[in-house]
Amino acid sequence: MMGEIVFFDTMRAGLWNAVIISLPILSVALVAGVAVGLFQALTSIQEMTLTFVPKLAAILAVFWVSMGFMSSTLTGFFQDTIIPLIAAS
């Protein structure tokens, strides 16, 4: 039987891994959004696709580049944390 301490520690580690995995995409989305917003404010261009397309392209590029890091982080979490807990019970 899994104790509360093991459960909450596993949840904490899972949430931390989720933050680490999502950090590259979220930071690039933030930077791209600020850059496009600044460009729109400086040029007075209020086009909706101007905000969507560059941000989507930046997110896709970073996702493609960091896909190996995300996969290795997630599989490492499962191999080091989840599978031993399942095997122990």
Summary of the structure (lengths in Angstrom):
residues: 89
radius of gyration: 19.1
end to end distance: 6.5
largest distance: 62.0
contacts: 207
relative contact order: 0.14
helix: 90%
strand: 0%
